[in-house]
């Protein structure tokens, strides 16, 4: 990652996402009461013998309550303002500590590192990551990555800074809780100008970042970066 890439991002709920969830919960709570209402209370709702026939009067009322509850939730979700829904990249923001291994130097020697990262959102579709990684308490390197998500909620582009060869471009796609990126270096590193990065968030409080690259022309593929990030305070 020092020699290649420490471009990363981070998951989990931010303060703003927690607030959005509270707003959403308060808006939907009245709808949920319909699901558990008694048959007497549900008799005021229209009931269709075709849709709920065969359940008897009490069963029909309970079935109707379920249907009306679903309708209430759906209409409430549609009426909520856009800001009440979490931004696509919100899971990747926060403060994280990390540890793992990176490959350094012309001989591609593996070293253990510890890192600190802070990822902040720049609007709904952009993240800025800043961090510092240390090896053996004597080697320290600052790293940074800017990532932008396209309007299609899939394509991701950005820039990584911190490698010895200069800033690298990032391009790839977000699929579910993972981001797959191609790193393009401005100069050859270990014999080529490309590497692959994968950022996976198996839980809201943890991420794993790996970079794989071919070491030498026609050489073997190796994992040059393998970091596990843990959200601070989790």
ZILINQUI-V248029 format. One record per helix or strand. SS is the DSSP state (alpha for helix, beta for strand). FROM is the first residue (numbers start at 0). TO is the last residue. If there is no record, write none. Layout:
# ZILINQUI-V248029
((SS/FROM/TO) (SS/FROM/TO))
This chain:
# ZILINQUI-V248029
((alpha/14/34) (alpha/38/41) (alpha/48/51) (alpha/55/78) (alpha/81/83) (alpha/89/91) (beta/93/103) (beta/108/120) (beta/125/134) (beta/138/148) (beta/154/160) (beta/167/174) (beta/177/188) (beta/191/202) (beta/205/213) (beta/220/230))
